[in-house]
């Protein structure tokens, strides 16, 4: 339809300001975000002269093409006319918006060289965040907040009595206490409703974690103030990296992130896991919960409840890597802090069932370069045997494999210094009617990583534990449970250690002793090694606690002369309903507890010393949780530690004197009261002597000599008279008629 010009105003009446062009502006307005979402801005580039401009573009192009496709003609790097050098940034166009998004995620923070790290942002983000008055046209210097001294987060390590702390959660109260050897624990802080589900220490004891509907909070310092918080609504579990740099939070409910959330973004929407940087309190990356492999129904068609594998993300010992397994398929290793996938691809391991990082930096023979190790295992697949492997990261080189046959299950156990990894292999007979266990021990530090097999075990191993920082271990075996049996079978506890060898070599592992007809199911080593508690927990029939010493100072039996251990049972005890056993970080005390979460009767805790002597027994109503506060690694060198051990007897004299003084001052309040009264009396006497001196001086008398003072005091004592007064009081009076 042709436009009509009949109603147009005459030239004299024409006023441009009165015309409304709003509809045309809306129709033809250029949308800044349309067509520009494939552009990114790269900042932080080196400033170079015009003759080096093209060389820098080509160098940058190699980085940019790793996540998408662009070209030299699609990179605009402005040159400043005044200086003749680039300004340190560039505009880049990718083929698709998805490639631009991938570039911001993968390349942001990437190092070009030792002095330059690039920042990559979407062009539309800069336009969106910079408009509507969000950025001032004129530069204003930022306000620098005045310095405020923060709490010392490791203040408790300076305790003059070298006491340890523990946290106790009972009823609705959470309290942190000093542990006293013989006296009741001394409270440090006690708060009501401090957490909504449980509390947890960080691995080095710096923070105490509390759980809330809004997220996770970390507390610390002498004032127990809030140090960090992580906004993960409905978080159920947390896991720290070994050096407390990062934390993983998980919720069984996928996140729902509203627009405008101050911390979370659309990237976290629908995710279950978030990995956070503790220092900045910002999320590094988020993930969904993976469906676990395996059947979902049993033979009768009933749904199989699959147990959550926690932690799902496992950390390397130095916090440089975190890995996640897709069961039966692959292991994904991420580099921190960028959280980018190592070599941009997962490690394909067909059938992988489990993996574990080495808990310390491995020290393999003849390997001088940096590496981390993890151990994994795969089941039998078709005609292929089961397999255990050791893989080196970041090279992804498989440094050792071991084929296994007739395997029904396997468990991986690293020694704390990464010197050994024990693979507990449950094997079935060819008829699959009986099971047995053997141990495949990889000697990681020896040339070629040899494997020693311990196969003298007739029954299935239900528990295994290495000695911390040592080379001895304890295991518990149990026979097969008869069908319909109401009582679990008896267990056996076996102790192993290496034979003596020349020099620093470690001999083959030999059996020390087996104790049969027990009910034990738990092994708890002292964190310093040597002492171990073998116990029965979560049982309705037995509550045994057996305290063993692997380096007993008595005489060895002849059969143990060539072994590196002298095993001795020090004490036995029992704790009705015991559910948890915890050693303090120094290895001096053991706390056993009965939590109402697992056992409803006689809740509370017992405290023992390392020899098994009961120090304190305290029933606590609605007792839920006990946890010792961990200590960070010592700062002393190995030479300094050896010197302390050498002179330990001298130090022990000081400790004995302190213990004796503490015993002699059993009632500190009374002793302090007596000391205060004595000080007051001394002050009164000094004041009276001064007054007496002034009086004699006013009367013109010479001051008394010491002999005269003593004589006057004796006269005063002779003139003192003691008067005794006897008072009779009738308490009851009655009359009785005697016939």
KAZIMO-V160950 format. One record per residue. RES is the residue in one letter. PSI is psi in whole degrees, 0 to 359 (999 if undefined). D_CENTER is the distance of its C-alpha to the mean C-alpha in whole Angstrom. Layout:
RES PSI D_CENTER
RES PSI D_CENTER
This chain:
X 127 75
X 144 77
X 150 76
X 135 79
X 11 80
X 325 82
X 10 80
X 144 79
X 156 80
X 164 83
X 325 82
X 328 83
X 0 81
X 125 78
X 109 75
X 328 72
X 337 69
X 345 70
X 140 69
X 112 66
X 18 64
X 319 61
X 323 61
X 323 62
X 317 59
X 324 57
X 320 58
X 6 58
X 136 55
X 120 53
X 117 50
X 326 47
X 342 44
X 121 47
X 347 47
X 0 45
X 0 41
X 2 42
X 144 42
X 157 39
X 124 39
X 117 37
X 166 37
X 14 36
X 155 38
X 146 40
X 117 43
X 163 46
X 168 50
X 327 52
X 340 53
X 3 49
X 310 49
X 325 49
X 320 47
X 321 44
X 315 45
X 321 45
X 317 42
X 326 40
X 324 41
X 324 40
X 315 36
X 326 37
X 358 39
X 341 36
X 355 35
X 198 38
X 124 42
X 181 44
X 173 46
X 322 48
X 351 50
X 8 47
X 120 46
X 112 47
X 98 46
X 148 48
X 127 50
X 124 51
X 329 55
X 317 55
X 339 52
X 19 53
X 160 49
X 159 47
X 3 45
X 14 41
X 166 41
X 152 42
X 132 43
X 135 42
X 126 44
X 170 42
X 324 44
X 156 42
X 328 40
X 323 37
X 324 37
X 317 37
X 317 34
X 324 32
X 319 33
X 327 31
X 316 28
X 328 28
X 345 30
X 123 29
X 3 27
X 139 29
X 129 30
X 318 34
X 194 34
X 338 32
X 349 34
X 128 34
X 129 31
X 151 33
X 128 32
X 123 33
X 152 34
X 141 36
X 323 40
X 330 40
X 318 37
X 319 38
X 318 41
X 316 40
X 339 37
X 351 40
X 183 43
X 37 44
X 16 44
X 338 40
X 127 41
X 145 43
X 329 46
X 140 46
X 131 44
X 130 42
X 138 40
X 148 36
X 127 36
X 118 34
X 143 32
X 148 33
X 131 30
X 127 28
X 131 26
X 166 22
X 145 20
X 114 19
X 348 15
X 35 15
X 328 18
X 343 18
X 344 18
X 14 21
X 125 22
X 336 26
X 4 25
X 38 22
X 157 21
X 160 17
X 155 16
X 157 15
X 139 15
X 128 18
X 113 18
X 145 22
X 236 25
X 13 24
X 142 22
X 124 19
X 145 19
X 133 17
X 151 20
X 136 21
X 123 21
X 139 25
X 311 26
X 335 29
X 164 30
X 151 28
X 142 24
X 121 25
X 138 23
X 314 22
X 145 21
X 121 22
X 146 22
X 142 24
X 41 22
X 332 19
X 162 18
X 350 19
X 304 17
X 173 14
X 158 12
X 133 8
X 150 6
X 161 4
X 330 3
X 6 7
X 8 8
X 320 9
X 151 9
X 126 10
X 134 10
X 148 13
X 137 15
X 165 18
X 329 21
X 341 21
X 208 17
X 140 14
X 144 14
X 135 12
X 153 14
X 183 14
X 167 17
X 331 20
X 356 21
X 48 18
X 164 19
X 123 17
X 320 16
X 156 15
X 147 16
X 116 16
X 79 19
X 91 18
X 134 21
X 20 20
X 132 16
X 326 16
X 153 12
X 153 9
X 127 6
X 152 4
X 157 6
X 328 6
X 16 8
X 26 7
X 330 10
X 162 10
X 141 8
X 131 10
X 147 12
X 140 15
X 141 18
X 344 21
X 131 23
X 144 24
X 145 24
X 104 27
X 120 27
X 152 30
X 138 32
X 9 32
X 133 28
X 337 27
X 308 24
X 151 24
X 183 27
X 338 29
X 327 26
X 350 24
X 131 26
X 3 26
X 160 23
X 326 20
X 141 17
X 131 16
X 123 14
X 152 14
X 118 14
X 322 12
X 315 15
X 345 18
X 29 16
X 146 18
X 137 18
X 320 18
X 154 19
X 156 20
X 159 21
X 161 22
X 129 22
X 144 24
X 131 26
X 144 25
X 164 28
X 169 31
X 148 33
X 347 33
X 151 36
X 187 37
X 334 40
X 4 42
X 6 40
X 146 38
X 137 34
X 124 31
X 120 28
X 132 25
X 134 22
X 130 19
X 113 17
X 133 13
X 142 12
X 327 15
X 122 13
X 139 12
X 145 11
X 162 13
X 337 12
X 12 13
X 14 12
X 338 15
X 150 16
X 139 14
X 152 16
X 139 18
X 133 20
X 105 24
X 131 25
X 356 28
X 299 28
X 170 26
X 125 23
X 122 22
X 125 20
X 141 19
X 137 19
X 149 17
X 1 18
X 339 21
X 32 19
X 147 23
X 130 24
X 123 24
X 18 28
X 22 28
X 148 28
X 159 26
X 112 27
X 117 29
X 101 29
X 127 31
X 6 30
X 132 26
X 330 24
X 159 21
X 157 19
X 133 16
X 151 15
X 133 16
X 0 13
X 166 15
X 123 18
X 151 21
X 69 24
X 150 27
X 129 30
X 8 32
X 113 29
X 341 29
X 161 28
X 140 24
X 157 22
X 152 19
X 145 20
X 151 19
X 140 21
X 164 23
X 150 26
X 146 28
X 179 31
X 130 35
X 107 36
X 237 40
X 356 42
X 136 38
X 167 36
X 158 33
X 141 31
X 134 28
X 153 27
X 125 25
X 138 25
X 135 24
X 134 23
X 1 24
X 339 27
X 25 27
X 132 29
X 111 29
X 344 29
X 137 30
X 159 31
X 122 32
X 139 34
X 149 34
X 153 37
X 45 37
X 128 33
X 333 32
X 162 28
X 149 26
X 143 22
X 128 20
X 107 19
X 143 18
X 149 18
X 334 15
X 10 18
X 27 19
X 332 22
X 154 23
X 125 22
X 126 23
X 112 25
X 110 26
X 117 29
X 119 30
X 150 34
X 155 37
X 169 41
X 328 43
X 352 44
X 25 41
X 343 42
X 157 39
X 154 36
X 168 35
X 142 32
X 159 32
X 128 29
X 108 29
X 114 27
X 122 27
X 92 27
X 326 25
X 354 27
X 156 30
X 127 33
X 2 33
X 68 30
X 157 32
X 125 31
X 135 32
X 127 33
X 105 33
X 25 35
X 20 37
X 123 35
X 328 37
X 178 35
X 133 31
X 121 28
X 348 26
X 144 23
X 141 22
X 128 20
X 152 20
X 128 20
X 131 17
X 27 19
X 188 22
X 28 24
X 158 25
X 162 24
X 144 25
X 157 26
X 130 27
X 154 30
X 143 32
X 174 35
X 144 36
X 120 37
X 148 40
X 130 41
X 7 41
X 133 40
X 333 39
X 130 37
X 154 34
X 159 36
X 153 35
X 165 32
X 141 33
X 125 30
X 142 31
X 136 29
X 151 30
X 164 30
X 159 31
X 160 35
X 140 36
X 164 37
X 144 38
X 221 36
X 5 33
X 152 33
X 124 31
X 182 34
X 152 34
X 131 32
X 151 34
X 130 34
X 304 34
X 152 35
X 132 34
X 117 35
X 173 36
X 48 37
X 173 33
X 12 31
X 147 28
X 2 25
X 143 22
X 126 21
X 104 19
X 148 19
X 140 18
X 343 15
X 2 18
X 185 20
X 307 24
X 144 24
X 142 23
X 123 23
X 122 25
X 172 25
X 115 26
X 158 24
X 43 25
X 149 28
X 349 31
X 331 34
X 149 32
X 42 29
X 147 29
X 117 27
X 125 28
X 119 27
X 149 28
X 124 28
X 348 29
X 51 30
X 138 33
X 5 35
X 188 38
X 145 41
X 150 40
X 156 42
X 323 44
X 345 42
X 10 39
X 326 40
X 10 39
X 157 36
X 35 33
X 155 32
X 93 34
X 137 32
X 133 33
X 117 32
X 319 32
X 158 32
X 149 32
X 175 31
X 149 30
X 108 28
X 128 30
X 17 27
X 133 24
X 336 21
X 147 18
X 129 18
X 125 15
X 145 16
X 160 15
X 343 14
X 351 17
X 18 19
X 330 21
X 153 21
X 129 20
X 127 20
X 140 21
X 155 21
X 105 23
X 140 22
X 344 24
X 333 22
X 342 23
X 126 26
X 351 29
X 147 30
X 54 30
X 148 26
X 199 25
X 158 23
X 147 25
X 126 24
X 157 25
X 178 25
X 341 24
X 351 28
X 11 28
X 127 30
X 121 29
X 325 29
X 141 28
X 116 29
X 111 28
X 136 29
X 122 27
X 134 28
X 44 26
X 134 23
X 316 20
X 144 17
X 137 16
X 125 12
X 148 12
X 121 11
X 160 9
X 144 11
X 164 11
X 150 13
X 149 17
X 357 19
X 144 22
X 167 24
X 325 25
X 319 28
X 322 27
X 321 25
X 321 28
X 319 31
X 316 29
X 322 29
X 322 33
X 26 33
X 327 31
X 324 35
X 318 35
X 324 32
X 329 32
X 318 36
X 316 34
X 322 31
X 319 34
X 319 36
X 319 33
X 319 33
X 318 37
X 323 37
X 324 34
X 320 36
X 342 40
X 51 38
X 316 37
X 89 39
X 326 37
X 317 39
X 317 43
X 317 42
X 323 41
X 316 44
X 319 47
X 322 46
X 317 46
X 321 50
X 319 51
X 321 50
X 321 52
X 318 55
X 321 55
X 319 55
X 317 58
X 318 59
X 323 59
X 317 60
X 319 63
X 321 64
X 319 64
X 317 66
X 320 69
X 318 69
X 320 70
X 314 73
X 326 74
X 321 74
X 325 76
X 357 79
X 18 79
X 145 78
X 153 76
X 150 73
X 142 72
X 171 72
X 322 69
X 321 72
X 322 73
X 317 70
X 319 69
X 317 73
X 320 73
X 322 69
X 321 71
X 318 74
X 321 72
X 323 71
X 323 74
X 343 75
X 135 72
X 137 74
X 120 72
X 125 73
X 134 72
X 125 73
X 125 73
X 126 73
X 138 74
X 127 72
X 118 73
X 322 70
X 142 72
X 131 76
X 154 78
X 140 81
X 128 82
X 123 86
X 122 87
X 999 90
